[in-house]
Amino acid sequence: MASTSDRIPAMERRELILEAAARVFGEQGYAGATTDRIAREAGISQPYVLRLFGSKEQLFIDVLQRTCARILLAFDAAIAAAPEGTEDFRPFIGDAYVSLVKTDRGVLLSLMQGFILGHDAGIGPVARAGFMRIYDRLRDVMPAEEAMAFIAQGMLINTLIASGLPLELKHGRNIEELLECAFGDELSFVLEELNA
């Protein structure tokens, strides 16, 4: 019987590995994740993962670059789909980001892991460059103040989801207020996802 890696074209195997790696890095952090766990999650052999990416660090860098590229593609699609004459793209871009995170939680978590590793000599420059590409894209369609507020709101949302703070809804005096401010109509989705 042929193995999974024998039946799947190389580009699809690469994508499977990157998708699995985003989940594993997001859930276990860079230090806690292993290439063996990522390989098992992808249904690929661990030696193949190392042959394809060279190292765990390079695999994480590729995950981070893929994550930023996916965010930019979602933003571009939202901007292109906005009605002609739109001046405020924030709702469209925000919805696109939430939709992306809904379908792939690894996007949010691997992005957060990249920012945490900003001090790392290999990963830090990639994380910073990805962040600036996202900010620059926002600046293409909105003034600096709006872009900064959008990024700030997005980082708050990322932090709340990544930390699991919505799970503490019943345990804090101002948590509900903070969550409603950050998530608005999406609060029920966030609570459902975290309780799943």
C-alpha positions as CSV (number, residue, x, y, z in Angstrom):
1,M,0.0,0.0,0.0
2,A,1.3,3.4,-1.0
3,S,2.0,6.0,1.8
4,T,0.2,9.3,1.9
5,S,3.4,11.0,0.7
6,D,3.5,8.7,-2.4
7,R,0.0,9.7,-3.5
8,I,0.1,13.5,-2.9
9,P,1.9,15.9,-5.3
10,A,4.9,17.7,-3.7
11,M,3.2,21.1,-3.6
12,E,0.1,19.6,-1.8
13,R,2.4,17.8,0.7
14,R,4.2,21.1,1.4
15,E,0.8,22.8,2.0
16,L,-0.3,20.0,4.2
17,I,2.8,20.3,6.3
18,L,2.5,24.1,6.5
19,E,-1.2,23.8,7.6
20,A,-0.3,21.2,10.2
21,A,2.7,23.2,11.4
22,A,0.5,26.3,11.9
23,R,-1.8,24.4,14.1
24,V,1.0,22.7,16.1
25,F,3.1,25.8,16.5
26,G,0.0,27.8,17.5
27,E,-1.1,25.2,20.1
28,Q,2.3,24.3,21.5
29,G,4.4,27.3,20.8
30,Y,7.7,27.3,18.9
31,A,9.7,25.7,21.8
32,G,7.0,23.0,22.5
33,A,6.4,22.0,18.9
34,T,8.4,19.2,17.3
35,T,8.9,18.4,13.7
36,D,7.8,14.8,14.6
37,R,4.5,16.0,15.9
38,I,4.0,18.3,12.9
39,A,4.8,15.3,10.6
40,R,2.3,13.1,12.3
41,E,-0.3,15.8,12.2
42,A,0.3,16.1,8.4
43,G,0.5,12.4,7.8
44,I,4.0,12.8,6.4
45,S,7.2,11.2,7.6
46,Q,9.4,13.4,9.9
47,P,12.5,12.9,7.7
48,Y,10.5,14.2,4.7
49,V,9.6,17.4,6.7
50,L,13.2,18.0,7.5
51,R,14.3,17.3,3.9
52,L,11.7,19.8,2.6
53,F,12.3,22.6,5.1
54,G,15.8,21.9,6.5
55,S,15.0,22.8,10.1
56,K,12.2,23.6,12.6
57,E,13.2,27.3,12.4
58,Q,12.9,27.4,8.6
59,L,9.5,25.5,8.8
60,F,8.3,28.1,11.3
61,I,9.5,31.0,9.1
62,D,7.7,29.5,6.1
63,V,4.5,29.1,8.3
64,L,4.8,32.8,9.3
65,Q,5.3,34.0,5.8
66,R,2.3,31.8,4.6
67,T,0.2,33.3,7.4
68,C,1.0,36.9,6.5
69,A,0.4,36.1,2.8
70,R,-3.0,34.6,3.6
71,I,-4.0,37.6,5.6
72,L,-2.9,39.9,2.8
73,L,-4.8,37.9,0.3
74,A,-7.9,38.1,2.5
75,F,-7.5,41.9,2.8
76,D,-7.0,42.3,-0.9
77,A,-10.1,40.2,-1.7
78,A,-12.2,42.3,0.8
79,I,-10.9,45.5,-0.7
80,A,-11.7,44.3,-4.3
81,A,-15.2,43.1,-3.3
82,A,-16.2,46.3,-1.5
83,P,-18.8,48.3,-3.3
84,E,-17.6,50.9,-5.7
85,G,-17.1,54.3,-4.0
86,T,-16.3,52.7,-0.6
87,E,-14.3,55.0,1.6
88,D,-14.2,53.0,4.8
89,F,-12.7,49.6,4.2
90,R,-12.4,48.6,7.9
91,P,-15.6,46.6,8.1
92,F,-14.8,44.6,5.0
93,I,-11.2,43.9,6.0
94,G,-12.2,43.1,9.6
95,D,-14.9,40.6,8.4
96,A,-12.3,39.1,6.0
97,Y,-9.9,38.6,8.9
98,V,-12.5,37.1,11.2
99,S,-13.6,34.7,8.4
100,L,-10.0,33.6,8.0
101,V,-9.6,33.0,11.7
102,K,-12.9,31.2,11.8
103,T,-11.7,28.7,9.2
104,D,-8.1,28.4,10.3
105,R,-7.3,29.1,14.0
106,G,-3.7,28.3,13.2
107,V,-3.5,31.7,11.3
108,L,-4.1,33.6,14.5
109,L,-2.0,31.5,16.8
110,S,1.0,31.2,14.5
111,L,1.0,34.9,13.9
112,M,1.0,35.5,17.7
113,Q,3.8,33.0,18.1
114,G,5.8,34.9,15.5
115,F,5.3,38.2,17.3
116,I,6.4,36.5,20.6
117,L,9.6,35.4,18.9
118,G,10.4,39.0,17.7
119,H,13.7,38.8,19.7
120,D,14.9,35.7,17.7
121,A,17.6,36.5,15.2
122,G,16.1,34.3,12.5
123,I,12.4,34.6,13.2
124,G,12.2,38.2,14.4
125,P,13.0,39.9,11.1
126,V,10.4,37.8,9.3
127,A,7.7,38.6,11.9
128,R,8.5,42.3,11.8
129,A,8.5,42.3,7.9
130,G,5.1,40.5,7.9
131,F,3.6,42.9,10.4
132,M,4.8,45.9,8.3
133,R,3.4,44.4,5.0
134,I,0.0,44.1,6.7
135,Y,0.2,47.6,8.1
136,D,1.4,49.0,4.7
137,R,-1.6,47.3,3.0
138,L,-3.9,49.0,5.4
139,R,-2.3,52.3,4.8
140,D,-3.0,51.9,1.1
141,V,-6.7,52.2,1.8
142,M,-7.0,54.2,5.0
143,P,-5.3,57.2,6.8
144,A,-2.6,56.5,9.4
145,E,-4.9,57.0,12.4
146,E,-7.5,54.6,11.1
147,A,-4.8,52.0,10.2
148,M,-3.3,52.2,13.7
149,A,-6.6,51.9,15.4
150,F,-7.5,49.0,13.2
151,I,-4.2,47.2,14.0
152,A,-4.7,48.0,17.7
153,Q,-8.2,46.6,17.7
154,G,-7.0,43.5,15.8
155,M,-4.1,42.9,18.3
156,L,-6.6,43.2,21.2
157,I,-8.8,40.6,19.5
158,N,-5.9,38.3,18.8
159,T,-4.7,38.6,22.4
160,L,-8.1,37.9,23.8
161,I,-8.6,34.8,21.7
162,A,-5.1,33.5,22.1
163,S,-5.2,33.9,25.9
164,G,-8.6,32.3,26.2
165,L,-9.9,35.3,28.2
166,P,-13.4,34.9,26.8
167,L,-13.6,31.6,28.7
168,E,-13.3,33.7,31.9
169,L,-16.5,35.6,31.0
170,K,-18.2,34.6,34.3
171,H,-15.1,35.3,36.5
172,G,-14.3,39.0,35.9
173,R,-15.9,42.3,36.7
174,N,-15.1,44.0,33.4
175,I,-14.4,41.1,31.1
176,E,-17.9,41.1,29.4
177,E,-17.5,44.9,28.7
178,L,-14.0,44.3,27.2
179,L,-15.1,41.4,25.1
180,E,-18.2,43.2,23.7
181,C,-16.1,46.2,22.8
182,A,-13.5,44.0,21.1
183,F,-15.7,41.5,19.3
184,G,-19.1,43.2,18.9
185,D,-21.4,40.9,16.9
186,E,-18.7,38.2,16.7
187,L,-18.6,37.6,20.5
188,S,-20.9,34.6,20.3
189,F,-18.7,33.0,17.6
190,V,-15.6,33.5,19.8
191,L,-17.2,32.0,22.8
192,E,-18.5,29.0,20.8
193,E,-15.0,28.4,19.3
194,L,-13.2,28.6,22.6
195,N,-15.8,26.3,24.3
196,A,-15.6,23.8,21.5
